[in-house]
């Protein structure tokens, strides 16, 4: 596992980044396509996860939280679109748009979760006793390095 995490994963992300050419998204038509893909992907995955959570009996706030967290695509999306680019199924412009979509949806998952579920759940005490003071548990658990 250390080999994968420390060497192969960074190399994969570097490879994906080097294949991304945002300069190809250079006209209003492609910017509009990027917006449609971004909004469509957020609504499709978030909406499907919200609906599944509601069908299994979750309340609306919890279902929205699940939908927000499941919007983080990241690694799987990059693997699939890299294969598509290598096989010639998608072109460099669409690859760049999809990389941008993967990055934006992954980065927005945590703030979106906090907005739709986290603050209210913390106030209600639904996060297993976590409060803002305990959110930095990892920072307190790791001793400071002595340099």
BAFI-3210 file (N, C-alpha, C; in Angstrom, 3 decimals, decimal comma, padded with zeros to 6 digits):
// residues 147
n [1|2|3|4|5|6|7|8|9|10|11|12|13|14|15|16|17|18|19|20|21|22|23|24|25|26|27|28|29|30|31|32|33|34|35|36|37|38|39|40|41|42|43|44|45|46|47|48|49|50|51|52|53|54|55|56|57|58|59|60|61|62|63|64|65|66|67|68|69|70|71|72|73|74|75|76|77|78|79|80|81|82|83|84|85|86|87|88|89|90|91|92|93|94|95|96|97|98|99|100|101|102|103|104|105|106|107|108|109|110|111|112|113|114|115|116|117|118|119|120|121|122|123|124|125|126|127|128|129|130|131|132|133|134|135|136|137|138|139|140|141|142|143|144|145|146|147]
n.u [000,807|001,949|003,624|001,788|000,338|002,324|003,867|002,699|000,029|000,408|001,849|-000,094|-002,023|-000,452|000,047|-002,586|-003,054|-001,151|-002,206|-004,385|-005,766|-006,686|-006,763|-008,023|-010,673|-011,901|-013,875|-017,150|-019,129|-017,992|-017,492|-020,092|-020,950|-019,308|-020,408|-023,018|-022,427|-021,233|-023,322|-025,289|-024,018|-023,776|-026,481|-027,444|-025,947|-026,053|-028,833|-029,759|-028,606|-029,778|-032,489|-032,356|-031,608|-033,838|-035,793|-035,010|-035,766|-034,533|-034,367|-035,015|-032,861|-030,676|-030,631|-029,990|-027,424|-026,106|-026,319|-024,753|-022,191|-021,686|-021,181|-018,519|-016,315|-013,693|-011,101|-012,098|-013,529|-011,445|-009,861|-011,554|-011,984|-009,370|-008,808|-010,702|-009,658|-007,155|-007,980|-009,186|-011,854|-012,873|-012,105|-009,322|-010,384|-012,915|-011,977|-010,537|-012,636|-014,076|-012,182|-012,024|-014,663|-014,572|-012,717|-013,955|-016,413|-015,439|-014,034|-016,139|-017,727|-017,390|-017,834|-020,472|-021,798|-021,497|-023,044|-025,665|-026,170|-024,281|-023,893|-026,471|-026,911|-024,860|-025,663|-028,009|-026,911|-026,504|-024,220|-022,862|-021,919|-019,917|-018,453|-017,561|-015,169|-014,125|-013,570|-010,956|-009,631|-007,819|-005,607|-004,856|-004,282|-002,001|001,271|003,210|005,853|009,313|011,528]
n.v [-001,203|001,333|001,824|002,245|004,490|006,400|006,543|005,546|006,619|009,512|009,752|008,986|011,037|013,180|012,457|012,581|015,310|016,415|015,649|017,232|019,920|022,866|025,059|024,305|024,630|027,069|028,738|030,287|028,389|025,904|026,512|026,778|024,134|022,918|024,000|022,905|020,153|020,059|020,977|019,102|016,703|017,058|017,257|014,781|012,684|013,532|013,844|011,223|009,791|011,126|010,444|007,640|007,472|008,643|006,775|004,651|005,408|007,578|010,851|014,096|015,950|014,280|012,721|014,693|015,312|012,871|012,826|015,082|014,297|012,075|013,228|013,597|012,690|012,219|009,949|007,561|008,610|009,911|007,714|006,367|008,346|008,743|006,268|006,396|008,558|007,519|005,396|006,705|007,312|009,621|013,053|015,395|017,900|017,305|015,560|017,358|018,974|017,086|016,396|018,830|018,904|016,691|017,606|019,964|018,958|017,209|018,940|020,525|018,878|018,563|021,266|021,562|019,467|020,332|022,625|021,664|019,742|019,363|021,616|021,916|019,320|019,100|021,017|019,793|017,626|015,266|014,140|012,201|013,303|015,005|018,174|021,545|021,955|019,422|018,772|019,079|016,815|015,012|016,631|017,143|014,589|013,788|014,118|017,123|017,706|017,614|019,910]
n.w [000,000|000,756|-001,476|-003,523|-002,560|-002,068|-004,399|-006,920|-007,027|-006,847|-009,264|-011,126|-010,810|-011,623|-014,291|-015,271|-014,907|-016,631|-019,059|-019,240|-020,862|-020,474|-022,077|-024,357|-023,920|-025,028|-026,009|-025,877|-026,318|-025,543|-022,882|-021,994|-022,410|-020,521|-018,164|-018,307|-018,178|-015,648|-013,904|-014,595|-013,812|-011,053|-010,273|-011,224|-009,890|-007,193|-006,924|-007,482|-005,369|-003,219|-003,691|-003,406|-000,716|000,497|-000,245|001,299|003,770|005,037|006,538|005,034|005,351|005,998|003,681|001,781|002,710|002,211|-000,587|-001,159|-000,226|-001,845|-004,240|-004,596|-006,862|-007,965|-007,939|-009,286|-011,439|-012,809|-013,554|-015,357|-017,385|-018,255|-019,430|-021,473|-022,952|-023,752|-025,359|-027,396|-027,281|-026,169|-026,782|-026,342|-025,484|-024,325|-022,378|-020,770|-019,868|-018,378|-016,432|-015,103|-014,136|-012,382|-010,496|-009,491|-008,439|-006,506|-004,793|-003,896|-002,367|000,474|001,575|000,615|001,925|004,576|004,431|003,769|005,707|007,879|009,804|010,971|011,913|013,756|015,601|016,509|017,699|016,319|015,297|016,688|019,082|018,313|018,247|017,403|018,777|018,948|016,380|015,569|016,346|015,164|014,765|017,391|018,221|016,919|017,758|017,928|015,658|016,410|015,537]
ca.u [000,000|002,769|004,091|000,682|-000,016|003,445|004,502|001,839|-001,094|000,857|002,205|-001,342|-002,597|000,423|-000,244|-003,896|-002,892|-000,397|-003,082|-005,466|-005,443|-007,813|-006,770|-008,930|-012,010|-011,555|-014,968|-018,350|-019,851|-017,396|-017,715|-021,484|-020,968|-018,706|-021,416|-024,099|-021,898|-021,037|-024,631|-025,926|-023,376|-024,134|-027,887|-027,657|-025,427|-026,631|-030,260|-029,951|-028,266|-030,836|-033,687|-032,116|-031,643|-035,237|-036,514|-034,634|-036,305|-033,768|-035,029|-034,557|-031,534|-029,692|-030,567|-029,219|-026,032|-025,583|-026,168|-023,609|-020,934|-021,483|-020,776|-017,062|-016,011|-012,269|-010,225|-012,767|-013,812|-010,187|-009,455|-012,421|-011,754|-008,036|-008,950|-011,412|-008,731|-006,151|-008,619|-009,726|-013,303|-013,117|-011,009|-008,651|-011,234|-013,877|-011,191|-010,259|-013,901|-014,420|-011,240|-012,498|-015,864|-014,167|-012,062|-014,935|-017,362|-014,732|-013,746|-017,350|-018,485|-017,345|-018,607|-021,890|-022,291|-021,594|-024,147|-026,981|-026,382|-023,329|-024,154|-027,723|-026,733|-023,997|-026,501|-028,945|-026,155|-026,636|-022,931|-022,205|-021,268|-018,875|-018,720|-016,475|-013,924|-013,600|-013,272|-009,510|-009,133|-006,633|-004,484|-004,421|-003,822|-000,664|002,169|003,961|007,206|010,372|012,515]
ca.v [000,000|002,555|002,032|002,813|005,819|007,336|006,641|005,358|007,554|010,835|009,687|008,956|012,380|014,003|012,062|013,155|016,758|016,752|015,438|018,215|021,133|023,779|026,043|023,824|025,136|028,451|029,546|030,288|027,132|024,877|026,923|026,413|022,675|022,630|024,313|021,918|018,887|020,215|021,008|017,801|015,661|017,298|016,897|013,358|011,840|013,986|013,533|009,773|009,383|011,675|009,626|006,326|007,641|008,872|005,510|003,749|005,920|008,681|012,151|014,916|016,522|013,201|012,367|015,746|015,116|011,730|013,289|016,004|013,558|011,170|013,999|013,559|011,646|012,027|008,947|006,670|009,405|010,123|006,443|006,100|009,281|008,480|005,133|006,916|009,374|006,638|004,564|007,560|007,438|011,049|013,904|016,170|018,965|016,678|015,072|018,506|019,357|016,076|016,554|020,003|018,487|015,826|018,434|020,861|018,205|016,676|020,045|021,105|017,901|018,854|022,473|021,337|018,647|021,201|023,555|021,020|018,807|019,396|022,607|021,596|018,059|019,381|021,721|018,825|016,568|014,041|013,668|011,359|014,096|015,879|019,600|022,261|021,784|018,079|018,602|019,049|015,664|014,466|017,540|016,959|013,220|013,659|015,035|018,070|017,245|018,421|020,243]
ca.w [000,000|000,700|-002,847|-004,289|-002,055|-002,125|-005,709|-008,082|-007,037|-007,313|-010,684|-011,886|-010,806|-012,463|-015,670|-015,615|-014,996|-017,837|-020,212|-019,193|-021,611|-020,292|-023,167|-025,403|-023,589|-025,337|-026,555|-025,033|-026,508|-024,683|-021,490|-021,718|-022,284|-019,219|-017,152|-018,389|-017,661|-014,208|-013,242|-014,816|-013,005|-009,649|-010,091|-011,473|-008,815|-005,930|-006,933|-007,382|-003,999|-002,371|-003,881|-002,795|000,739|000,886|-000,402|002,397|005,018|005,629|006,478|003,912|005,617|005,870|002,263|001,115|003,117|001,453|-001,971|-001,225|-000,076|-002,972|-005,411|-004,725|-007,835|-007,829|-008,535|-010,243|-012,635|-013,536|-014,161|-016,513|-018,495|-018,800|-020,346|-022,644|-023,743|-024,355|-026,384|-028,437|-027,142|-025,946|-027,228|-025,301|-024,935|-023,414|-021,243|-019,903|-019,237|-017,375|-015,316|-014,370|-013,419|-011,269|-009,479|-008,868|-007,615|-005,342|-003,878|-003,327|-001,587|001,910|001,900|000,355|003,040|005,748|004,204|003,778|006,809|008,985|010,863|011,657|012,634|014,901|016,575|017,086|018,357|015,529|014,783|017,685|020,117|017,778|018,167|016,728|019,526|018,712|014,962|015,358|017,087|014,503|015,015|018,776|018,420|016,347|018,468|017,099|015,355|017,024|014,503]
c.u [000,853|003,283|003,008|000,426|001,108|004,037|003,490|000,680|-000,664|001,250|000,954|-001,974|-001,758|000,160|-001,570|-003,791|-002,158|-001,220|-004,210|-005,015|-006,633|-007,869|-007,662|-010,367|-011,946|-012,665|-016,208|-019,151|-019,322|-017,520|-019,144|-021,625|-020,388|-019,708|-022,543|-023,637|-021,737|-022,374|-025,348|-025,332|-023,714|-025,571|-028,115|-027,183|-026,013|-028,103|-030,537|-029,661|-029,295|-032,084|-033,525|-032,178|-033,072|-036,043|-036,179|-035,012|-035,533|-034,574|-034,376|-033,152|-030,442|-029,522|-029,785|-027,735|-025,380|-025,356|-024,977|-022,293|-020,656|-021,094|-019,267|-016,693|-014,539|-011,650|-010,918|-013,070|-012,539|-009,700|-010,250|-012,119|-010,343|-008,075|-009,651|-010,520|-007,707|-006,725|-009,220|-011,236|-013,697|-011,886|-010,415|-009,520|-012,246|-013,164|-010,935|-011,512|-014,252|-013,455|-011,665|-013,736|-015,511|-013,540|-013,085|-015,885|-016,694|-014,465|-015,002|-018,111|-018,517|-018,079|-020,110|-022,514|-022,483|-022,792|-025,504|-027,228|-025,540|-023,654|-025,386|-027,591|-025,870|-024,795|-027,479|-028,227|-026,215|-025,309|-022,157|-021,437|-020,153|-019,324|-017,501|-015,150|-013,301|-013,244|-011,777|-008,866|-007,857|-005,417|-003,959|-003,831|-002,408|000,256|002,932|005,364|008,223|011,442|013,556]
c.v [001,271|002,850|002,713|004,258|006,824|007,516|006,606|006,354|008,969|010,846|009,691|010,342|013,336|013,726|012,667|014,663|017,181|016,552|016,459|019,507|022,086|024,853|025,594|024,268|026,651|029,272|029,391|029,002|026,037|025,227|026,569|024,903|022,261|022,882|023,298|020,575|018,955|020,178|019,666|016,704|015,815|016,855|015,400|012,506|012,239|013,640|012,049|009,279|009,909|010,801|008,250|006,413|007,859|007,581|004,510|004,310|007,037|009,974|012,994|015,471|015,470|012,804|013,410|015,635|013,973|012,129|014,206|015,246|012,636|011,912|014,036|012,398|011,259|010,913|008,078|007,395|009,578|008,849|006,202|007,053|009,157|007,314|005,591|007,742|008,496|005,803|005,386|007,722|008,892|011,819|014,698|017,273|018,391|016,118|016,209|018,968|018,375|016,095|017,740|019,663|017,615|016,640|019,296|020,087|017,603|017,775|020,608|020,151|018,248|020,149|022,297|020,499|019,504|022,134|022,869|020,162|019,084|020,355|022,249|020,317|018,260|020,078|020,772|017,739|015,246|013,484|012,896|012,145|014,988|017,325|020,274|022,072|020,418|017,833|018,523|017,898|015,103|015,337|017,372|015,576|013,013|014,639|015,924|017,536|018,191|018,669|021,176]
c.w [000,000|-000,711|-003,681|-003,872|-002,266|-003,519|-006,862|-008,147|-007,429|-008,793|-011,559|-011,949|-011,652|-013,939|-016,131|-015,788|-016,248|-019,107|-020,291|-019,863|-021,538|-021,374|-024,324|-025,157|-023,757|-025,979|-025,684|-025,157|-025,599|-023,204|-021,082|-021,550|-020,933|-018,099|-017,124|-017,828|-016,149|-013,462|-013,396|-013,956|-011,528|-009,394|-010,258|-010,299|-007,470|-005,828|-006,797|-005,967|-003,003|-002,460|-003,237|-001,275|001,224|000,790|000,700|003,758|005,689|005,552|005,385|004,132|005,471|004,411|001,470|001,462|002,363|000,000|-002,138|-001,148|-001,257|-004,248|-005,586|-005,648|-007,776|-008,635|-009,579|-011,551|-013,467|-014,210|-015,441|-017,667|-019,064|-019,773|-021,621|-023,547|-024,459|-025,486|-027,522|-028,388|-026,911|-026,405|-026,078|-024,687|-023,949|-022,191|-020,258|-019,170|-018,125|-016,191|-014,460|-013,547|-012,217|-010,142|-008,745|-007,963|-006,389|-004,325|-003,221|-002,420|-000,100|002,270|001,663|001,477|004,285|005,619|004,348|005,007|008,043|010,110|011,664|012,468|013,869|016,002|017,261|017,866|017,626|015,029|015,847|018,721|019,609|017,852|017,563|017,447|019,273|017,253|014,684|016,124|016,470|014,764|016,433|018,998|017,899|017,060|017,494|016,872|015,973|015,981|015,043]
res [x|x|x|x|x|x|x|x|x|x|x|x|x|x|x|x|x|x|x|x|x|x|x|x|x|x|x|x|x|x|x|x|x|x|x|x|x|x|x|x|x|x|x|x|x|x|x|x|x|x|x|x|x|x|x|x|x|x|x|x|x|x|x|x|x|x|x|x|x|x|x|x|x|x|x|x|x|x|x|x|x|x|x|x|x|x|x|x|x|x|x|x|x|x|x|x|x|x|x|x|x|x|x|x|x|x|x|x|x|x|x|x|x|x|x|x|x|x|x|x|x|x|x|x|x|x|x|x|x|x|x|x|x|x|x|x|x|x|x|x|x|x|x|x|x|x|x]
***
